[in-house]
């Protein structure tokens, strides 16, 4: 999966975790709002043949493309999947 494809999937869209515990609103190709009140700048890059999303200065997640309706994010501390809100 290509970084540009992931960016085009999430940009200016709203995604939720599978259990609806968190809502991620991606905007302007660089902003993400979590549950409407927490804001991070984000970037998505390729690092050692893996897609990586960096939130703010410290949070780093590897990204797996599951299908057009599911992305998986994980690091050493947590793992979760998100889907576009319209597909829940």
Phi and psi in radians as a Rosetta constraint file:
Dihedral C 1 N 2 CA 2 C 2 CIRCULARHARMONIC -1.680 0.35
Dihedral N 2 CA 2 C 2 N 3 CIRCULARHARMONIC 2.565 0.35
Dihedral C 2 N 3 CA 3 C 3 CIRCULARHARMONIC -1.004 0.35
Dihedral N 3 CA 3 C 3 N 4 CIRCULARHARMONIC -0.730 0.35
Dihedral C 3 N 4 CA 4 C 4 CIRCULARHARMONIC -1.115 0.35
Dihedral N 4 CA 4 C 4 N 5 CIRCULARHARMONIC -0.595 0.35
Dihedral C 4 N 5 CA 5 C 5 CIRCULARHARMONIC -1.175 0.35
Dihedral N 5 CA 5 C 5 N 6 CIRCULARHARMONIC -0.770 0.35
Dihedral C 5 N 6 CA 6 C 6 CIRCULARHARMONIC -1.058 0.35
Dihedral N 6 CA 6 C 6 N 7 CIRCULARHARMONIC -0.807 0.35
Dihedral C 6 N 7 CA 7 C 7 CIRCULARHARMONIC -1.025 0.35
Dihedral N 7 CA 7 C 7 N 8 CIRCULARHARMONIC -0.743 0.35
Dihedral C 7 N 8 CA 8 C 8 CIRCULARHARMONIC -1.210 0.35
Dihedral N 8 CA 8 C 8 N 9 CIRCULARHARMONIC -0.522 0.35
Dihedral C 8 N 9 CA 9 C 9 CIRCULARHARMONIC -1.167 0.35
Dihedral N 9 CA 9 C 9 N 10 CIRCULARHARMONIC -0.742 0.35
Dihedral C 9 N 10 CA 10 C 10 CIRCULARHARMONIC -1.656 0.35
Dihedral N 10 CA 10 C 10 N 11 CIRCULARHARMONIC -0.409 0.35
Dihedral C 10 N 11 CA 11 C 11 CIRCULARHARMONIC -1.041 0.35
Dihedral N 11 CA 11 C 11 N 12 CIRCULARHARMONIC 2.329 0.35
Dihedral C 11 N 12 CA 12 C 12 CIRCULARHARMONIC 0.953 0.35
Dihedral N 12 CA 12 C 12 N 13 CIRCULARHARMONIC 0.754 0.35
Dihedral C 12 N 13 CA 13 C 13 CIRCULARHARMONIC -2.489 0.35
Dihedral N 13 CA 13 C 13 N 14 CIRCULARHARMONIC 2.911 0.35
Dihedral C 13 N 14 CA 14 C 14 CIRCULARHARMONIC -2.060 0.35
Dihedral N 14 CA 14 C 14 N 15 CIRCULARHARMONIC 2.279 0.35
Dihedral C 14 N 15 CA 15 C 15 CIRCULARHARMONIC -2.195 0.35
Dihedral N 15 CA 15 C 15 N 16 CIRCULARHARMONIC 2.681 0.35
Dihedral C 15 N 16 CA 16 C 16 CIRCULARHARMONIC -2.293 0.35
Dihedral N 16 CA 16 C 16 N 17 CIRCULARHARMONIC 2.679 0.35
Dihedral C 16 N 17 CA 17 C 17 CIRCULARHARMONIC -1.170 0.35
Dihedral N 17 CA 17 C 17 N 18 CIRCULARHARMONIC 2.788 0.35
Dihedral C 17 N 18 CA 18 C 18 CIRCULARHARMONIC -1.081 0.35
Dihedral N 18 CA 18 C 18 N 19 CIRCULARHARMONIC -0.481 0.35
Dihedral C 18 N 19 CA 19 C 19 CIRCULARHARMONIC -1.672 0.35
Dihedral N 19 CA 19 C 19 N 20 CIRCULARHARMONIC 0.141 0.35
Dihedral C 19 N 20 CA 20 C 20 CIRCULARHARMONIC 1.092 0.35
Dihedral N 20 CA 20 C 20 N 21 CIRCULARHARMONIC 0.328 0.35
Dihedral C 20 N 21 CA 21 C 21 CIRCULARHARMONIC -1.281 0.35
Dihedral N 21 CA 21 C 21 N 22 CIRCULARHARMONIC -0.459 0.35
Dihedral C 21 N 22 CA 22 C 22 CIRCULARHARMONIC -2.444 0.35
Dihedral N 22 CA 22 C 22 N 23 CIRCULARHARMONIC 2.502 0.35
Dihedral C 22 N 23 CA 23 C 23 CIRCULARHARMONIC -2.073 0.35
Dihedral N 23 CA 23 C 23 N 24 CIRCULARHARMONIC 2.265 0.35
Dihedral C 23 N 24 CA 24 C 24 CIRCULARHARMONIC -2.005 0.35
Dihedral N 24 CA 24 C 24 N 25 CIRCULARHARMONIC 2.032 0.35
Dihedral C 24 N 25 CA 25 C 25 CIRCULARHARMONIC -1.869 0.35
Dihedral N 25 CA 25 C 25 N 26 CIRCULARHARMONIC 1.975 0.35
Dihedral C 25 N 26 CA 26 C 26 CIRCULARHARMONIC -1.665 0.35
Dihedral N 26 CA 26 C 26 N 27 CIRCULARHARMONIC 2.324 0.35
Dihedral C 26 N 27 CA 27 C 27 CIRCULARHARMONIC -2.517 0.35
Dihedral N 27 CA 27 C 27 N 28 CIRCULARHARMONIC 2.605 0.35
Dihedral C 27 N 28 CA 28 C 28 CIRCULARHARMONIC 1.024 0.35
Dihedral N 28 CA 28 C 28 N 29 CIRCULARHARMONIC 0.309 0.35
Dihedral C 28 N 29 CA 29 C 29 CIRCULARHARMONIC 1.196 0.35
Dihedral N 29 CA 29 C 29 N 30 CIRCULARHARMONIC 0.177 0.35
Dihedral C 29 N 30 CA 30 C 30 CIRCULARHARMONIC -2.684 0.35
Dihedral N 30 CA 30 C 30 N 31 CIRCULARHARMONIC -0.178 0.35
Dihedral C 30 N 31 CA 31 C 31 CIRCULARHARMONIC -1.974 0.35
Dihedral N 31 CA 31 C 31 N 32 CIRCULARHARMONIC 2.460 0.35
Dihedral C 31 N 32 CA 32 C 32 CIRCULARHARMONIC -2.348 0.35
Dihedral N 32 CA 32 C 32 N 33 CIRCULARHARMONIC 2.330 0.35
Dihedral C 32 N 33 CA 33 C 33 CIRCULARHARMONIC -1.973 0.35
Dihedral N 33 CA 33 C 33 N 34 CIRCULARHARMONIC 2.195 0.35
Dihedral C 33 N 34 CA 34 C 34 CIRCULARHARMONIC -1.862 0.35
Dihedral N 34 CA 34 C 34 N 35 CIRCULARHARMONIC 2.128 0.35
Dihedral C 34 N 35 CA 35 C 35 CIRCULARHARMONIC 0.962 0.35
Dihedral N 35 CA 35 C 35 N 36 CIRCULARHARMONIC 0.495 0.35
Dihedral C 35 N 36 CA 36 C 36 CIRCULARHARMONIC 1.336 0.35
Dihedral N 36 CA 36 C 36 N 37 CIRCULARHARMONIC -0.123 0.35
Dihedral C 36 N 37 CA 37 C 37 CIRCULARHARMONIC -2.274 0.35
Dihedral N 37 CA 37 C 37 N 38 CIRCULARHARMONIC -0.276 0.35
Dihedral C 37 N 38 CA 38 C 38 CIRCULARHARMONIC -1.831 0.35
Dihedral N 38 CA 38 C 38 N 39 CIRCULARHARMONIC 2.202 0.35
Dihedral C 38 N 39 CA 39 C 39 CIRCULARHARMONIC -2.008 0.35
Dihedral N 39 CA 39 C 39 N 40 CIRCULARHARMONIC 2.400 0.35
Dihedral C 39 N 40 CA 40 C 40 CIRCULARHARMONIC -2.340 0.35
Dihedral N 40 CA 40 C 40 N 41 CIRCULARHARMONIC 2.566 0.35
Dihedral C 40 N 41 CA 41 C 41 CIRCULARHARMONIC -1.384 0.35
Dihedral N 41 CA 41 C 41 N 42 CIRCULARHARMONIC 2.507 0.35
Dihedral C 41 N 42 CA 42 C 42 CIRCULARHARMONIC -2.322 0.35
Dihedral N 42 CA 42 C 42 N 43 CIRCULARHARMONIC 2.683 0.35
Dihedral C 42 N 43 CA 43 C 43 CIRCULARHARMONIC -2.371 0.35
Dihedral N 43 CA 43 C 43 N 44 CIRCULARHARMONIC 2.619 0.35
Dihedral C 43 N 44 CA 44 C 44 CIRCULARHARMONIC -2.164 0.35
Dihedral N 44 CA 44 C 44 N 45 CIRCULARHARMONIC 2.205 0.35
Dihedral C 44 N 45 CA 45 C 45 CIRCULARHARMONIC -2.396 0.35
Dihedral N 45 CA 45 C 45 N 46 CIRCULARHARMONIC 2.983 0.35
Dihedral C 45 N 46 CA 46 C 46 CIRCULARHARMONIC -1.841 0.35
Dihedral N 46 CA 46 C 46 N 47 CIRCULARHARMONIC 2.294 0.35
Dihedral C 46 N 47 CA 47 C 47 CIRCULARHARMONIC -2.416 0.35
Dihedral N 47 CA 47 C 47 N 48 CIRCULARHARMONIC 2.049 0.35
Dihedral C 47 N 48 CA 48 C 48 CIRCULARHARMONIC 0.914 0.35
Dihedral N 48 CA 48 C 48 N 49 CIRCULARHARMONIC 0.840 0.35
Dihedral C 48 N 49 CA 49 C 49 CIRCULARHARMONIC 1.118 0.35
Dihedral N 49 CA 49 C 49 N 50 CIRCULARHARMONIC 0.353 0.35
Dihedral C 49 N 50 CA 50 C 50 CIRCULARHARMONIC -2.187 0.35
Dihedral N 50 CA 50 C 50 N 51 CIRCULARHARMONIC 2.536 0.35
Dihedral C 50 N 51 CA 51 C 51 CIRCULARHARMONIC -1.506 0.35
Dihedral N 51 CA 51 C 51 N 52 CIRCULARHARMONIC 2.294 0.35
Dihedral C 51 N 52 CA 52 C 52 CIRCULARHARMONIC -2.224 0.35
Dihedral N 52 CA 52 C 52 N 53 CIRCULARHARMONIC 2.310 0.35
Dihedral C 52 N 53 CA 53 C 53 CIRCULARHARMONIC -1.870 0.35
Dihedral N 53 CA 53 C 53 N 54 CIRCULARHARMONIC 2.262 0.35
Dihedral C 53 N 54 CA 54 C 54 CIRCULARHARMONIC -1.946 0.35
Dihedral N 54 CA 54 C 54 N 55 CIRCULARHARMONIC 2.166 0.35
Dihedral C 54 N 55 CA 55 C 55 CIRCULARHARMONIC -1.821 0.35
Dihedral N 55 CA 55 C 55 N 56 CIRCULARHARMONIC 2.130 0.35
Dihedral C 55 N 56 CA 56 C 56 CIRCULARHARMONIC 1.062 0.35
Dihedral N 56 CA 56 C 56 N 57 CIRCULARHARMONIC -2.530 0.35
Dihedral C 56 N 57 CA 57 C 57 CIRCULARHARMONIC -1.641 0.35
Dihedral N 57 CA 57 C 57 N 58 CIRCULARHARMONIC -0.268 0.35
Dihedral C 57 N 58 CA 58 C 58 CIRCULARHARMONIC -2.227 0.35
Dihedral N 58 CA 58 C 58 N 59 CIRCULARHARMONIC -0.472 0.35
Dihedral C 58 N 59 CA 59 C 59 CIRCULARHARMONIC -1.501 0.35
Dihedral N 59 CA 59 C 59 N 60 CIRCULARHARMONIC 2.221 0.35
Dihedral C 59 N 60 CA 60 C 60 CIRCULARHARMONIC -2.256 0.35
Dihedral N 60 CA 60 C 60 N 61 CIRCULARHARMONIC 2.247 0.35
Dihedral C 60 N 61 CA 61 C 61 CIRCULARHARMONIC -2.259 0.35
Dihedral N 61 CA 61 C 61 N 62 CIRCULARHARMONIC 2.422 0.35
Dihedral C 61 N 62 CA 62 C 62 CIRCULARHARMONIC -1.422 0.35
Dihedral N 62 CA 62 C 62 N 63 CIRCULARHARMONIC 2.575 0.35
Dihedral C 62 N 63 CA 63 C 63 CIRCULARHARMONIC -2.094 0.35
Dihedral N 63 CA 63 C 63 N 64 CIRCULARHARMONIC 2.232 0.35
Dihedral C 63 N 64 CA 64 C 64 CIRCULARHARMONIC -1.971 0.35
Dihedral N 64 CA 64 C 64 N 65 CIRCULARHARMONIC 2.285 0.35
Dihedral C 64 N 65 CA 65 C 65 CIRCULARHARMONIC -1.471 0.35
Dihedral N 65 CA 65 C 65 N 66 CIRCULARHARMONIC 1.973 0.35
Dihedral C 65 N 66 CA 66 C 66 CIRCULARHARMONIC -1.511 0.35
Dihedral N 66 CA 66 C 66 N 67 CIRCULARHARMONIC -0.903 0.35
Dihedral C 66 N 67 CA 67 C 67 CIRCULARHARMONIC -2.863 0.35
Dihedral N 67 CA 67 C 67 N 68 CIRCULARHARMONIC -3.071 0.35
Dihedral C 67 N 68 CA 68 C 68 CIRCULARHARMONIC -1.052 0.35
Dihedral N 68 CA 68 C 68 N 69 CIRCULARHARMONIC -0.279 0.35
Dihedral C 68 N 69 CA 69 C 69 CIRCULARHARMONIC -2.025 0.35
Dihedral N 69 CA 69 C 69 N 70 CIRCULARHARMONIC 0.080 0.35
Dihedral C 69 N 70 CA 70 C 70 CIRCULARHARMONIC -2.567 0.35
Dihedral N 70 CA 70 C 70 N 71 CIRCULARHARMONIC 2.241 0.35
Dihedral C 70 N 71 CA 71 C 71 CIRCULARHARMONIC -2.094 0.35
Dihedral N 71 CA 71 C 71 N 72 CIRCULARHARMONIC 2.499 0.35
Dihedral C 71 N 72 CA 72 C 72 CIRCULARHARMONIC -1.974 0.35
Dihedral N 72 CA 72 C 72 N 73 CIRCULARHARMONIC 2.328 0.35
Dihedral C 72 N 73 CA 73 C 73 CIRCULARHARMONIC -2.067 0.35
Dihedral N 73 CA 73 C 73 N 74 CIRCULARHARMONIC 2.406 0.35
Dihedral C 73 N 74 CA 74 C 74 CIRCULARHARMONIC -2.713 0.35
Dihedral N 74 CA 74 C 74 N 75 CIRCULARHARMONIC 2.704 0.35
Dihedral C 74 N 75 CA 75 C 75 CIRCULARHARMONIC -2.574 0.35
Dihedral N 75 CA 75 C 75 N 76 CIRCULARHARMONIC -2.893 0.35
Dihedral C 75 N 76 CA 76 C 76 CIRCULARHARMONIC -1.200 0.35
Dihedral N 76 CA 76 C 76 N 77 CIRCULARHARMONIC -0.361 0.35
Dihedral C 76 N 77 CA 77 C 77 CIRCULARHARMONIC -1.801 0.35
Dihedral N 77 CA 77 C 77 N 78 CIRCULARHARMONIC -0.487 0.35
Dihedral C 77 N 78 CA 78 C 78 CIRCULARHARMONIC -2.639 0.35
Dihedral N 78 CA 78 C 78 N 79 CIRCULARHARMONIC 2.823 0.35
Dihedral C 78 N 79 CA 79 C 79 CIRCULARHARMONIC -2.584 0.35
Dihedral N 79 CA 79 C 79 N 80 CIRCULARHARMONIC 2.309 0.35
Dihedral C 79 N 80 CA 80 C 80 CIRCULARHARMONIC -2.700 0.35
Dihedral N 80 CA 80 C 80 N 81 CIRCULARHARMONIC 2.808 0.35
Dihedral C 80 N 81 CA 81 C 81 CIRCULARHARMONIC -2.081 0.35
Dihedral N 81 CA 81 C 81 N 82 CIRCULARHARMONIC 2.567 0.35
Dihedral C 81 N 82 CA 82 C 82 CIRCULARHARMONIC -2.246 0.35
Dihedral N 82 CA 82 C 82 N 83 CIRCULARHARMONIC 2.675 0.35
Dihedral C 82 N 83 CA 83 C 83 CIRCULARHARMONIC -2.364 0.35
Dihedral N 83 CA 83 C 83 N 84 CIRCULARHARMONIC 2.713 0.35
Dihedral C 83 N 84 CA 84 C 84 CIRCULARHARMONIC -1.036 0.35
Dihedral N 84 CA 84 C 84 N 85 CIRCULARHARMONIC 2.474 0.35
Dihedral C 84 N 85 CA 85 C 85 CIRCULARHARMONIC -1.003 0.35
Dihedral N 85 CA 85 C 85 N 86 CIRCULARHARMONIC -0.620 0.35
Dihedral C 85 N 86 CA 86 C 86 CIRCULARHARMONIC -1.188 0.35
Dihedral N 86 CA 86 C 86 N 87 CIRCULARHARMONIC -0.225 0.35
Dihedral C 86 N 87 CA 87 C 87 CIRCULARHARMONIC -1.822 0.35
Dihedral N 87 CA 87 C 87 N 88 CIRCULARHARMONIC 0.219 0.35
